[in-house]
Amino acid sequence: MNTKSVNRLFFILGLFLVVRSVVAQDSNVIDKAGKPLQGNGLKNRSLLYVGEWDTRNPDSQKMSPIRKGKVVWQHTIPLHPSPVVNQEFDDITLLPNGNIVYAQMSGAGIITPDKKLIWKFDCPPGSETHSCQPIGKDSVLMVLNANPAKVLIINTATSKTLKEIRIPTSTTSTHGQFRHVRMTKTGTILVPLLSEGRVVEYTLDGKEVWSVEAKSPWSAIRLDNGNTLISGDWSGYTREVDPSGKTVWDLTQADVPFKLYNTQTANRLANGNTIICNWVGGKKNGGMGRYYSGV
């Protein structure tokens, strides 16, 4: 990929970064040619920030709505609510009414701006969830890492399971089965099989209708042009493939002047730019991340 293409990307590096630290570093952000990237950083941005495995706060995980560069409120959960249970915020969506839908590995929930938990799902023993997508009114699409593995559609007003779709997977490790699962505009579901190296599209009846090979896929979304945008987690790539499976755009370590660790999510903006989350756990790079912006 050429330098011009790199300059049209937005990067959020380090999912657990602190917003004020990102703002402080923004003036030092450079492109592949060593020139400062254009843009005003995060100082006047509104966004929803969430991180996992922040080693500076080892006892809690945190979500933070940001309005014009300022933290509006925060919600935390304990990293280890009990000796055998881990929690981490893996998926998060801000609804139009200000409520937040999230997955936290041990379960999922919906929280209001005044921090009232209005819906909660607890994963059964031996299972976990890393994905919870709001779909329509009072419904969410969840994936349950379990044996057998399942995608669930749940009515959050009644807590009734509306649909259960079993997903075939050959891995015996529930943790290694899935991360984000997404419903497309046509009502199918995109399931990245993390350990098996495939992204598979299913109908709500569980019929496979499309697939593509993709090493360690963490997330996959269907774009408006019909292509699919895939994030390769520890393999360090972001890739757009067409319906035939051909790669039409990608970003790898060779394209950027900084370290790609775990590229876990990517989203395509209306102007054609792409936001990529490059997560790094522990204390690599001093436990900090940077925000890269382009035009």
SULCORQUI-V355840 format. One line per field, one symbol per residue. burial: + if it has 9 or more other ideal C-beta (glycine too) atoms within 8 Angstrom, else -. A space follows every 50 residues. Layout:
burial = ???
This chain:
burial = ----+++++++++++++-+-+++-++--+++-----+---+++-+--+++ +++++----+++++++--+-----+-++++------+++++++-+---++ ++++++++++++------+-+-+---++++++++----++++++++--++ ++++++--------+-+-+----+--++++++++---++++++++-++++ ++-+-------+-+-++++++++---+++++++--+++++++-------+ ++--++---+++++++-++---+++++++++--+--++++++++-
